[in-house]
Amino acid sequence: MNSSIRLKQTIIIGAILLLVAFLFTRDIKGLVKPTEENGKMPSSGQVSESAASSGLNIQTTSEAAKNIINKNLATDITALENSYKGATGAQKIELAQQLAQKWDDVEQLTPSALYLEVVAEAKPSSINWLASGNKFLKAFESTQDSLAQPALLQKANTSFTKALALDKENIDAKTGLGVTIVNGLGAPMQGIAMLLEVVAKDPKNVKANMNLGLFSIKSGQFDKAIPRFNTVIATAPTPEAYFYLATALENLNKNKEAVEAYLTSKKLAANPTLSSFIDKKVAELKNKIN
């Protein structure tokens, strides 16, 4: 297995474990049916674009990312960035696209997203803004930097909003926008309603069902989470989907089914960190079954 694949696996597993902790520690106010009192997002959850984006720029994120990647790769990217700084017009946009891909290849999502944003601003289209939004959202979901998260979420929200403005029927953009809203950029039920609109039109939509399942877990509605994850698994059987399915089953005391789902997640991921975590979980659940 090459280093790139190992790095991607580590990030995926880290994101799974981080999100599990995140789901059970965040405030779930607003995920219930909105009333006159909770129908609006409290001011503490609102982030202005200018405030959220401060400190999040290509230069600072690039320098930080270079410190954790292979030195030869960092040197190659630096050379490309120097060419980008001196370029103009179409050449500059082409170099921005190349840099976005270079950073994506080494799983440095934030600088990749920032370069995709440059492309979208220069060549505004629903496709380009969707690419920018997806990358910012992925960076938000993967980072452990609590200071960067609001800025990444806001940039994702802005990108998806611009994509929808150019293509009101873009299901992927509506899904992404719904996810950003539920995560803090508006009234959560507004975002959930958007995701429900998506699955009404596209019942097997993986991203919408996955996020509806996650939000069901977050709000303690484990019974509603299970069919969402089963829908995802029927289309895209990933270790994440099985892991979250197992989490929902475990919380409903369906321990035998939870063990099976955890073990499937372990098999698909084939990652020592996740395997160790799941082995402990399975041992605990088997004791309860016995």
Secondary structure as UniProt FT lines:
FT   HELIX           3..25
FT   TURN            29..30
FT   TURN            36..38
FT   HELIX           43..45
FT   HELIX           49..53
FT   TURN            54..55
FT   HELIX           58..66
FT   TURN            67..68
FT   HELIX           71..86
FT   HELIX           89..105
FT   TURN            106..107
FT   HELIX           109..122
FT   HELIX           126..142
FT   TURN            146..147
FT   HELIX           148..166
FT   TURN            168..169
FT   HELIX           171..182
FT   TURN            183..184
FT   HELIX           188..201
FT   TURN            203..204
FT   HELIX           206..218
FT   TURN            219..220
FT   HELIX           222..235
FT   HELIX           239..251
FT   TURN            252..253
FT   HELIX           255..269
FT   HELIX           272..289
//
